[in-house]
């Protein structure tokens, strides 16, 4: 386990080996999540492409279905 001291301002230095494993570089943002009594540090995703596949839909629709829904909704206005 890697350790770090907490400064009077509440700051910590993430050990270099952990930064390397997470791909964190100077100027990057990180997020903190509290789960089951533990703090998890995650790199903040900067590129929208990196988020592809993170969310799944309960129901899918084809492009034709979406176009039809847009047209029917537009005709209601």
Buried (B, 14 or more C-beta within 10 A) or exposed (E): EEEEEEEEEEEEEBEEEEBEEBEBEEEEEEEEEEEEEEEEBEBEEEEEEEEEEEEEEEEEEEEEEEEEEEEEEEEEE
